[in-house]
Amino acid sequence: MHEELQQIQLERWVHGSLRDSGRTVSLLRQLGISHVGCRPDAGLVGALADAGIKPIVCSGAYSKRREDGDHLQCVSITGTREVWFGSNCPSQPLVRERHLEAVRRMAGLPGVAGIYLDGARFASPASGTAAFFTCFCPACETRAEELGFDFAAMRRDVAILYKKLSKLKVEGSKFSAAMDLLNLLIELPGVYEWLRFRAAATIAHLREVRQILHEMNHRLLLGMYIFTPALAGLVGQPYAGLTDIIDIFSPMIYRQGPWPNGIACLNTELGSMIEALAELSGVPGERCAEFVCYACGFIGTGIGVGTSGLSSGLSPEREHLDYRQIREALPPQVIKLETSRARLGIGPQKKLVPILWLDDDEIAASIAAAREGGADGVSFYVLRDGNEALLEKAVAAI
């Protein structure tokens, strides 16, 4: 079986480009890169297309502009205005229409093969606790009601959850995580409504994006840089609910992103969740690490992550997970796990191209893990001037 997997030819993708379009094209052709997630630059797009490389231009969904007022920002459960990942509230009509107009412009670029959506979601834990516990602004209230959600229940129960975290008491070194979370949703159904609203709002907007592409050029692909399955439900990105909209799923399985600013990186998102839970509750970080890792399925999965330790954090000499090591890096095995979960979520027909951290100490093992998890290809983040050798190393590992 291992030999059969080795024979699978993974497609080679990359995100980013060099300042010199000619040098970009030359390097990518040399390395056999088939697709590039790039900026919406007409010259670059045209040069890539002429070279037989498919340019998929990237579009930030809810990007904040310098001139934007505070009224476009998300509102936390405590009433503060929050910017997350350089973004405004996903429910603001002006913000959404601006994005749809940007998609129209990008779809009209000569030679473009498709659009890659980035930040098409709500805030994640790594953006900060206040930013994650959004959005409760008037625009979200209106949109929730339009989509059939009980906004009052959402706000009430999320507020209760936020307060409960500060009173959390944990006994013992293990958590019955699945049942604990199930009981929590039974007790606070508004929390589930909040997460469902995030998903429904995301899906509704992406359907509008899909419709624009269909009207302008039905051959254009729609790709998505999406959170991994372990975290996607927190930010409003349900894999199964997106399969009739998205053509290319690119889970951001960055196991070794920069702490603490690596938004969407598995290690920083987990580390942020652990530290936030520890800060709010006063529970030791090691205990919080166990709870978060059990909840995400990274312990007890049979892939060797639990017994040998997440990033060597748990060993026979240690009783608890070392959350400080978790936030620095996760083992390559999690890439296989999350890739296989993504494949299960989208089915066999959709394109699955996990995007991996290019400056990965174990890039060969990470690529192998994505292959074993059922990927059609791998993409690398990020190619920029000065790190071309990293891309050459990664491609050689394929």
N, C-alpha and C positions, 0 to 999 in steps of 0.2 A: 504493500500500500504506500509506504514511504517513497519507494522508487517511482510509483505511478504519479504521485504528487509532484515529484521533482521534474517530471516530463511536461507538466502543465506550463504553457507559455504565458506568463503574466504580461499584460499590457503595461507599458511604461508611461507614466504620466508625471507631470511636475506642475507645481504652482509657483508663479513668480517669473521674473525675467531679468535680464541684464539691461543696462541702460542703452547699450548699442544693439539695435535690432538685428543688424547683420551678424554680429557675433553670437547673439542668442540663437538665431536660426542655424548657424554653422555648428554650434555645440550640440544643439538638440538633435539635429540630423545625424551627427556623428554617433550619438548615444542611442539612437533608435527610439527617441521619444515620440509617441503617437498623438498625445493630447497635452495641451497647456492651458491651465487656468491662469488668465492674464488680465491686465488692466484694459479698459475699453479704449485703447489707442488705435486709431485707424491704420496708421503705418505699420505698427507691430502686427496687428491682426492680418493685414494684407500680406505681409512678408511671410508669416507662418503658413497661411493658407496656400500661398504660391509654392512653398516648399513641401507641401503635402502633409503638414502638421495641422491638426484640428485645434483652432483657438476657441476656447470657451471663456467668454469674458465674465468677470466677477462683478457682482452687484450687491452692495451692502443694503439690506432691506430697510432699515429704519434710521439711517445715519443722521446724526445731529450736525447741523450747520452752525457756523459761528454766529450768524445773525438770529438764530432761533431763540425765542423767549423761554422762560422757565415753564410756562403753561403747557409746553409740549412734552415735558419730562414726565416720567413715571412717578407715581405717589406710593410710598411705602405704607405698610400697615400702621405705622406710627405717625403718618402724616407728612413725612419729609419728602421733598422732591429729589429724585435720584436719576443720574445718568449711568447707563451700564454699557460697556463695550462701545463707547462713543455713540450711543443710540438714544432716541426718544422713545415715547410710548408707542407700541405697535397698534394701538387703537385710534390714534389721532388721525382724523380724515386727511389733513394736510400732509402728514408724514407718509401715509399710505399712497396717496395720489402722486406725490413726488417720486416714490419708488416705482410706481407703475409707469410713469412717464419716462423715467430713466431706462426701464426695461424696453420700452418702445424704441428709444434712441439706440440702445445697444443692439437690438434685434435687426436694426437697419444697417449695421456696419457691413460693408462688402467683405465676404469671406468668412464671416463668423459662423461657427458650427453650433453654438448654443450659448446658454446663459447659466452661470453658476451662482446660486444664491448663498449669501453668507449673512449670518446674524438674523436669519428668518425665524425668530423665536422670542421668548421672554428672557429675563435676566437669569443667570446661573449663579450658583453659590460663590464662585471665585470672583464675582463682581462685588461681593460684599454682602453681609447679612441684610442690611437695609434694602439694598437694590434687589436682592433675591425675593424678599417679601413684598413684592409689588405685583400687580398694579391696581390701585384702588382710586384712580382718578375719575372725574366725571365722564370722560370719553369711554373708559372701560365699563362704567356703570351702564351707559347707554348701549354699548355694544353687547354686553352680557344679556341685557334684557332682549335685544334684537335676536340673539342666538338662543334664547330660551333658558337662561341660567338665573338662579336666585342670587343676585348680587349681595343682598343684605345678609343672607346666610353665609356666603363666601367671606364677607368682611368680618362677620361675627366670629365664625369658627377659626379663621386664620389668626385673628387677634387672640383667641383663647389658646391656640397652639403656641403662639409666640410667648405668651405668659407662662404656659405650662413648661416650656423648655427651661425657664429660669428656676423651676421648682423640681426639676427631674431628679429622681433618686434611683441610683443603680446599685444593685447588690449582686455580688458574685462577679466572675470574670467572663461569663458568657451571656448572650442574649438570644431569646427565642424570637429573632427579628421579624420573621414573616408574620407570626401571629400578633406580635406587638403592633406592627403597622396596620394589620387588618382590624384589630380592636380599636386603634386610633381613628381609622376612617369610619367605623361604625359609630363611635362616640362623637366624632366631629365631621359629619357628612359635608359641611361647607368647605372643608379642606379639599375633599375630592372634587367638589364642584369647581373650586378655584383651579385645580390642575386640569380638569376637563375643559374649562373655559379657555385656558391657555392653548390647549391643543386645538379646540374648535376655531379660535380666532386665527391661529396660524394657518390651518387648513383653508379657511375661507379666503384669506389673502392670497395664498398660493394658487388657489383655483382661478383667481383673477389674473395672476401672472400667466398661468397656463393658457387662459383664453386669449390673452394678447399674442402670445407666440403662435397659437393656432391660427389666429386671424392674419398675422403678418407673414408667417412662413411655417407651415405645419411640419417641415422637416427639421426645424431647429430643436436641439436637445435641451432639456431642462435638468440641470444638475443641482445638487444641494450638499453643501458642507454641513453635516448633521452631527449632533452629539451622539456618542456611542449609546447602545441600547440600555446600559446600566443607568444612564443619566438623562436620556432623552425625554422621559416622562415628566421630569421636573421642569423642563423649559418649554414644553408645548410642541414637541416634535415626535408624534407617534408614528412609528414606521408603517404599521399596517394601514393607517389612515391616509398615508401619502403615496401609496403604491400606484394609484390611478392618476397621480399628478406628476410625480418625479420620474425621470428616466435614468438618472445616474445618482446613486447613493454613495456619498463619500464620508463615512464615519471618521471623525477626527480622533483617531486612536493615537494621540500623542502621549506616550508613556513616560516621557522624560522632558517635559517642557520646563521653561524657566520659572522658578519659584521666586516671588509669589504672583507674578504678573502674567502667567501663561493661561489666559482665559481659554476654556474648552479643553485644556490638557488634562488627561485623566489624573495624573499625579497631583496637579495643583487644585483641581476641582475637589478631589477626595480630601486633600490636605485642608482645603478651606472649610469643607463640611465638618471635618473632625475638629478643627480649631474653633469654629463658630459654636459647635455643640458644647465643647469643653468650656468656652468662655461664658455662654449663656447659662449653663447648668452647674458649673463648678465640678463636674465629674472629671476624673483624671483623663488625660488625652489618650492613654492606652486603652481604656475602657471604651471611650468614644470611637476609637479606631476600630475596635472589634465590632461595634454596633454598625457603623457605616459600611465596613467591608462585608459583613454578613448580609446586610440589606442589599448591597450591590451585587452579591453573588460571587465575590472574590475569595471567599473562604468556604471550604466544603464542596468545591466544584469538581474535585477529582483531577485537577490539572496541576497539582503540586504547588499551588500558590499558598495554601494555608499551612501545610505541615512544615515546609521549608522556610516559609516566611515571605511576606510581601516585601520585596527588596531586601531580603535577608533580615527582616525585622523580627521574625519569630524563630527561635531556635530552641533546642533542648535546654539551653542555659537561661532562656528568657521566658517568663510566664506570659507576657503580653506583647502585642504588636508595638513596634516602635514607630509612632506616627510621624516622627521627624524624618525617618528614612522613606516612608511612604510618599511624603510630599516631594522628595527629591527624585524618585524614580520608581516605577513599577517593573516587574519582570516581564520579558517578552511574551510569556504565556498568556497574559491578559489580552494581547492582540489577537491571538487565536480564538479565545473565548468570545470577545466582543465581535469579531468578524463572523463567527459562526452564528451568534445571536442575530446579527444584522441579516445574514442570509436567510435564517429562519423567518425573520420578520417581513422580508420583502419577496420571498419566493425565488424560484430558480430563473425566472425570465428577466428580471431587472438587472441592470448593470451595477455591480458592487466593486467600487474602487476605493478602499480605505486610504486615507491620506495620513502618512507617517511623518514623524519628526525627522528632518534630514540630518540634523547634527545629533544622531543617536549613537551612543557608545557601542550598542549591539545591533547595528543596522541589519546585518546579515540574518541574525536570529529573528529580528522583527519582521523582515520580509518573509522568511520561511513560515513564521506563525500566521501571517495573513494568508499565504498560499494554502496552508493546512486548514484554515478556517473557511475556505471557499470563495476567496476573492477572485475576480476576473482580472484585476490589475492592481497595481499599487501606484499611488501618487506621493510625491515628496514635497514637504513644506520646510523651507522656502528657498528657491534659487535666487540668489542676488549676487552682485559684483563682489568677488573675493572668496566665494565659497564653492566655486565650480568643482574643486577637487572632491568635495563631499558628495556631489551628485555623481561624479565618475565612480566613486567608491560604491555608492548605493546601486547603481546600474550594474556594476560588475558582480554584485552579490546576487542579482536576479539571474 
